[in-house]
Amino acid sequence: MTEQPDGHVGWRSWAFDYAVAGKEGLALAHGFFRGRRVFHKLSLPVIRVKYLQDEELGGLTAVLGTGCGPYNDQITWDPVNLGEDLNPIRGPHHLVRVAGCGRYVCIRETRLADGSLWLELAVYARIGAYHIYQAWYLNDDGVILPRVFSKGLSCNVDHHHHPYWRFDFDLDGQDHQRVNVFGDEGTRFVGFVTREGRLLNDPAGGTVYNIESLETGLRAWIVPPTPDPASGIVGPTQFSSVDGYVRRFREAEDADWPHRAEHEIGFGVHEGCDDADVVLWSVGHLFHRSAEGKDHWHEVGPTIVLEVPPAPDPPPEARRAVDVAGRIAIKDFKLGLHDGWGHFHFHEIVLVHPFSPHAEVFVRRGPVGDVSAHLIVTIDRRPDDSVAIAFTADLYDEGERVARVENGFSVAPGGTGNSSTHLVDHHWGDPDTADMEFTVTNAESPPGGPPLHPVA
């Protein structure tokens, strides 16, 4: 079974895309929370590894016992191939299907130790001697936990893992943002970050960063991990000497990690970054004592907390009740036998308004035999009360996406729009199909109408 490296998630108050693309690990993109845009992309471009004794001899040093590294460990889309684990020097470099999930990109609900419910997205990578589990945990209160779990020894020597997360927030879709610095667990204001540059936390802990939209007040708090040497969570080292970095958004920097393994993060141009579209790098420092052994898991990562300010009730004419109704017909082709058929109807009403302009209808139907279909309809309110409709229709055969159609249209206030899509699988002479039809009506929301936030 072939698995796609990307997809879309709609879970409770969250809607976003995910992908393992390039060398940025498992990244989340185009994120909305409670109908409001909150991030452009959250990614993990590199995990820098430094042994207390290392040489520039690569994997051969592990055989000679003279040290190893430094390394730039990067998670890419690389499903396992036969024989990949047999290289005695380089070791395995591929993804592993996540236990209990059976997929390379695991998406599941999970409960943490306190019993709270979270959505987990994760990948498990083998990089030489290392086992790396990269995960994102999200809850319905607007909290995101980026995490790296690591175990393994390239050499029997103490070493550090330094994950570098890149957080490109897009708060309410505005470019006018500011980075604030707080101490004492966020209770004491320290100052603004007015110019691009390095960030260093208070070594004793308690440093918190806050990115705010200067136009709407939407905020993202970034809480670095509290130093805990017993668990391996430490501060900067001579090799990885920063806790973060603030940059203005530049398209050229939205790319793979550009530095050699021995080089720290750095940029040639530094400008003012107040009232701008900003990107925050968050750096973790994880110490692995060789005496703990190669099977001892370590964990590090910051905490992101979204602060969504209350919004006034919009005027009735600005509240748009968007009615999405349709049908999906799925055919599972059977050579020489009766085809399998499934006919499914769906109907959902969502609300958009100036303070929550985005909503989604996510329809999953099937399986019929081994065939299923997904339809994602996104709705974005425009200032003239029309709505922009974009949809993605997918056909799956045994979990493999075999056909996709993407399109869109607009619906004026009080108007109706519709779409009809035919999907067919041309692989291996097995023409499974899905036919999708749906209608969108853009109506004013009456008093006592749909709830203020889109239906989950």
N, C-alpha and C positions, 0 to 999 in steps of 0.2 A: 504494500500500500504506500502510495506517495503522499507526503504531507506538505502543505504549503507553508512557507516561512512567514506569511503575513496574514492578517485578517482584521476583523472588527469586533469590538466588544460593546454590548449594551447591558449594563448590570446596575440595577437600582438607580441611583442618581448619576451614574457615570456613563459616558459614551466616548470611545476613542478607538484609534487604530493601533495595531502592534505589528512589528516586523523584526526579523533578524536579517538585516541587510547591511552590506559593506562590512566594516569592522567595528561596529558600535554596539555589539551585543544585542540583547533583547531590548528594543526601544519602543516607547509609547509615543504616539503622535496625534495631533489634532484632538486634544482632550477637552471635553465639556463636563461640567459638574453642575447639576441642577439647572441645566439649560444655558449656562454661561461658559464662554470659552475661557479656559484656564491655562493651557500650555500648548506650545507648538510642537516641542519634542523633548523627551527625557531619555537620555541614553548613557551608555557606559563605554566610551571610546577605548579605554585601556586599563589594564591592571599592571602596574610596574612592580617588578620583583627584584629585590636586592638581598644577596647573601652577605653575611659578615665577612666571608672570604669568597671572592669570585675572581674569575679570569675570563679573558676573551676567547675561550676555546669551545664555547657552546656545549652540546651534550656530551662530548668526549670527556669533559672534566669529571662528569659523574662516574665514569668508568675508572679514571685515573685517581679519583679521590682528591683532587687538588682544588676543588671549588667549582662554581657554576654561575652563569649569569653575567651581568644583569639581563633581565628579560622584559619585553613588552608582551604581555599575554593579552590576546584579543579574541573575543568570541565571535565566530562567523557561522554562516549557514553551511554546515558540513556534516550531513548524515554519514553514519559509519559505512565504510566499504569493507568487503571481505579481505582479511589479511592486514588491515591497518594496524592492529595491535602487536604485530610481530617484529617491528623494528626495535632492536635492543638498545639503540643509542638515542634516536629521536623520540621514541615512544609514541603513544597514540595522540592524534590531533583530530578530534571529531566530536560531534554531539552524541549524547546517549539518551535514549528514551527514558523519561522520568518514571520511576517506579510508582505503581498505583495509579498512573495516568495513561501509560502506554503511548505517549506522543512526545515528539521532540520539543514542542511548545506546549507546556502543561497549563491549562486554564481550569481552575476549579475553586469552589468555595471551601474555606477552611476556617477552623476556630482556633484562636490562639489560647494560651494557657489560662487567660482570664475569662474564657468562654465567649469572647466577642467574635462576631462573624466578619470575615474578610474575603475578598477576592484575591486569589494568588495567580500570577502569571510567572512562569519560570522556565529556564533551560538549564541543562546539565551538560557541562563541557569537560572533555578530557584534553588537557594541554600538557603533553609530556607526562611527567610524574604527577601532575596536579589534577585534582578533582575540583571543579569550580561549579557551584550552584548559584546562578544569578536569578534573583527574584524581585518582583514588585508585589507589594501587598497594599490593597486599597480598601477602605471601609466607607460606610454611607454617611459618616460625619465629615468627610473631606480630608482624611488623613492618608498619606502615601508613605510606605516604608520601602525605600530602595535597599536591597541587601545583597551582599556577596558572602557566600559560605565557601570555605576553602579547606582542603586537606592535601597531604602529599609532601614528599621530599625529593627534590632533584639531587641534592647532596645531603649528607648527614651533618648539616651545619645550620645554626640559627639564621633566620632570615625574616624579611618583611614583605608583605603584600600591600600595595597601595592602589586601591581602586580610585579612578578619576571619573566621577559622574558629571555630565553636562546637562544642566537644567535650563531650558529655553522656555520661560513662561510667556504667556500671551494673554495677560489678564484683561478680560472683557474685550479682547482684540485691539487693545490700545497700545501705541508706541510710547506713551508718556508714563515711564516707570521710574521708581527711585529705590535704591538699596539702603536700608537702615541697619545699623548695628546696635545690638543691645547686650548688656551684661546681666549677671545674676538671674539666669534662667528667663531672660526676656523682660524683666521688671525694671531695668535701669537703662535708659537711653544713653548711648555712647556717642552717636553721630551718624552723618550721612557718608556714603561712599560717593565722592564727587568726581573721581577720576579712575579710569581703568587700572587694575593692578592686583597684587597679591593680597590674600587674606590670611591672617594668623589669629587663631583662637586664643583665649586665655588658657594657659596651660593647666590651670586648676579646674577648668570647665565653666559652664554657665554662659558661654557666648551663643547668641542667637541672631540670625539674619532675617530680615524682613524685606520682601520685594512688594511694593504697593503700586497700584494704579493711581496716578495723581488725578485722574478724571472721575473714577467711579468708587474708589476706596477698597476695591477687592484686593486682598493681600494673600501672599504665600509666605509662611514662616518656614525657615530652614533651620532645624535644630541639629547641630553636629553631635556625633556620639560622645557620651561622657567617657573620659579616660578611665580605663579599668585594666591595669596591667595584668591582673590575675587572669583575665579573659583574653588577653592579647591586644586589647584596644589601647593604643598609645598615641603619642603626639608626633609631630614632624621629626624627620631625621635629616642628616646631612644629604642623603640621597634624594629624599622626597621632603622638601623643605617648606612646603606651604600647606595650609588647610583649605585653601580655596582661591578662586580668581574671579574677578568681575570683568566682563567685557561688554561692549556694545555689540549688538547683533550685526554680523557681517556674513553675507552669503558664502564667501570664500572660506570662513572658519567653520561652517556647518558641514564638516567633512571628516574623513578618517584622521586618527591621531598622526600628527606630522613629524614627531621627534624620534630620534634614536633612543635606544633603551637607556643609555647613560645620561640623557639630557632631561632636565626638568622642564615643566611647562613654561612657555614664554612666548611673547609676541613682540614684533618690531615696532608697532605703533600703539601709543597710549594717549587717549583723548578723554575729554570730559564725558561722564556717563550719567549725569543727573538729568532727569526728564528725557529719557531715551528708551529705546527698546534694548533691554539688557539681558545678558546671559550670565548665569552663575555656575561656576565649576565648584564642586564639593569633593574634597579629597579625604579618603580614609587611610588609616595607618594600622595595620594588623601584624602583630609580632607572633612568629611561630618558633617556639623553642624546639630544637631537634630532639631533645630528651622526651618530649611529649609523643613522639612517634609519628609515622606517616598516616595513621588512621584517625588522628585527632582533628575534629572539625573546629574551625574558627569562624567567627561571624562579625561583620562590621557594616555600618551604614547609618546615614542621617535619617531624620524624620521631617516630612513635609506636612504642614498643616494649613489648609485653606481657610481663610477667614472671609466669609461671605456676608457683607453688611446687609441689614434689612433694607428692602426697597419699598417705596410707597406703592400703594395700589395704583395700577395704571388706569386711565379713563376707560370706560366700557368700550368705546369704539376702537381702542388700541389693543384690546384683548381679542385675539383671533382663535376661534375654536376650529381646528383643522380636522376634518373628518376623512379618514383613509379607510376605504372598503374595497375588497376585491376577492379574487379566487385564484387558486393555483391547481393546475392539473398535472400530475406526474405520471409518466409511463415508464415502466421497467420492461424493456424489450426482451422477449424470450424467443429465440430462434426455434421455429417449428412448434412452439407451444403458445398458449394464450398469454398475451402480454398482461402484466400487472398494472392496474390503474388505481390512482388515488385522486379524489377531488376534494379540495379543502377551501373553505371560505374564511375570511378574516375581516375584522371591523374594529377600528380603534379611533378614539377622539383624543387629540392632544391639544394643549394650549400654548401659544406663544404670545409674547408681549414685549414691550421695550426693555424690561428688566430680566427677561428670560427668553431671548429671541430664538433659541435653538431647541428642537425636539426631534425625536426619532421614533419610527415604528420598525421593529425588528421582527420579521416573520420567519419561523423555521417550520417546515412541514415535511412529513415523511418519517421514517423511510417507507417507501413502497418497494418491497424486495430489498435491494441494496442501493436504491436511488433516493436522494432527498434533495430539497431545494431550499434556498435562503433568499429572502428579499429584505433589503435595508432601504427604508425611505427616510431621508433626512429633510427636515423642514426648517427654513430660516426666514424669519420675518424681516421685511424691508420697511424703511421709514414711511412708505406710502400705504402700508397695511397689506400690500401684496405679500405672497410667500414664494420663496424659491424652493423648488422641489428637485432633489437629486436622488437617484436611486441606483442601487447595485443589485443585480439578479445573478445568483450563482446556482449551478447544477453540480451535484456531487454524486459520484459513483464509488461505493465502498470507502467513503471518506475522502476521496481524491476529487479536487475541484476540476471538472472537465469542460466547463463552459462558463463564460461570464459576459454580461452585458451591462454597460454603464451609460446612463443618460439623465436628462433632466428637463424641466419645463417650469413655467411660472403660472401662478393662479392669482388673478386679481381679486380685490375685496368683493365678496358676494358671488364670486365665480366658481367654476368647476373645471378641472383638467383631468385627463386620463391618459393611460399608457397601456400598451399591449406588447408583450415580449415573448419570443419563442427561443428556447434554448435546446440545443441538441448536442449529444456526445458522439463525435465521429471517431473515437478511439476503437481500434480493434473490431470494426464492423459491428459495434454494439450501440445502435442509435437510440439510447434512452433520451427522453425529452421532458421538458417542463414548459408549460404555457402559463404565463402570469398576466393577469389583467387587474388594474386597480384604478379607482377614481378618487380624486382629492377635491374636497369642497372647503372653501375658505369663507367662514361665516363669523359674524360678530358674536362674541360670547355673551349670552344673556345673563342677567343677575341670577345667582344660584346655579350657574352653569358648571363646566368642568373645573377641576381643582386648579389652583394657581400654578403649580408646577406640572410639567408633562407627566403623563401616565407612565409608570415604570414598565 
